[in-house]
Amino acid sequence: MTTQNKRLVGILALPTVILLIPFIAMQFSTEVTWDASDFLMAGILLYGAGCLMELIIRNVNKKQNRILFLVIVLVLLIITWLELAVGIFGTPVAGN
């Protein structure tokens, strides 16, 4: 298996592990109440960010630009996640 394919498997495995955390927590606690749409949105965000990062790593040659783009993707992911979770900006898609 090539290095790129190993990295892609790792990038796709990490969101799966992250999504398993609330799924397992729901089995033991009533405080975590995710429904299918929550898992769908989280999956879209996590897998989308992971695939975008893989594209950046494969296609951007200058190390400085690659790091900049990866940081931008991470910041956008975190801001979007926070907005959907608690509504830091108060948009119509904001969480409670």
N, C-alpha and C positions, 0 to 999 in steps of 0.2 A: 504494500500500500504506500502510495507516495505521501510526501509530507503535506501537500495541499489537501489531499483527501483525508488524512488524519486530522488536520486542523478543522476541516469542514465537519467531520463527525463530532469533534469536540465542541464546535460552535453550535451544532444542533442538539447535542446532548445536554448542554448547560440549561437552555430554556425548559427542557423536559424536567430536569431536576428541580428547577425553580417552581414550575407548575405543580409538581408533586407535593411541595410543602403545604400549600393551602388545602390540597385534596386530602392529604393525610390528617391535617389538623381538623378538618371537618368531621372526621370519623371519631374524634375524641373530645371535641368541644362544640358547644352551641354558639360560641362567640364568633366563629368563622362561618360566615354564611355566603358563600359564593354560589352563583347559579351558572348555567351553561354560558350565558352571555358574558359573564365575568371571565371565565376560562377562555372563551373565544377571543375576547379583546386582548387579554394578557398574552395569549398565544400569538396573535397577529403582531403585537408590539415586539415581543421577545424574539420570535423567529424572524420577523422582518428586519429588526435591528441586527441580528446575527448574520443574516444573508447579506445585508448591506455592508457590514463590516468585512465580510469575506470578499465581496467585490472590490472594496477599497484596498484591502491588502493585496489582492491579485493584480490590480490595474494601476495603482499609483506607485510610481517608481521612487520619487524622492522621499526619503525617510521623514523629513520635517513635514511635508504635506500630508503624508500618510497618517502621522500622529495627530496632526491638526484635524483632519477629517474624522478620524476615529473618536477624538474627544468631542467633536461637534455632534456626532451620532449619539454618543453616550449622554451628553447633556440634554439633547432633544428627547431621548427616551425617558430620562428621569423627569424632566419637566412635564411631559405628556402623562406619565404614570401618576405623578403627584396631582395633576389637574383632574384626571379621571377619579382618583381616589378621594381627594379632600377638597378640590376646587380652589386652588390657590389664586386663580385669576377670575373666578366667578363667571365662566362661560356657560352657555346652555348645556354643555356635556359634563359639567362639573359634578363630582360626587358629593356625598353628604359628609 
